[in-house]
Amino acid sequence: MAPLSTAATAEAQVQYRAQRNDLGEAFGTRKAKSQIKAQERGKVNAAAMESVKDHLMDSIVVNEGTEGESLE
């Protein structure tokens, strides 16, 4: 049997987690539901960050340039 590609494996993991979360939301305990919501809040949306990427990169470069200087 041929191994799955990493993209297929990643997609399968995403699908599994989504299905598991759906079941947890439908039939889980209050604690399980709370954990699912906390995990969802902790995810970073890379597409939303695309618009601020250049600004972040510029601020990193500026901060690296002033690394040895004191703020006083």
Secondary structure, DSSP 8 states (H G I E B T S, - for coil): -----HHHHHHHHHHHHHHHHHHHHHH--HHHHHHHHHHHHH---HHHHGGGHHHHHHHHHHHHHTTTS---
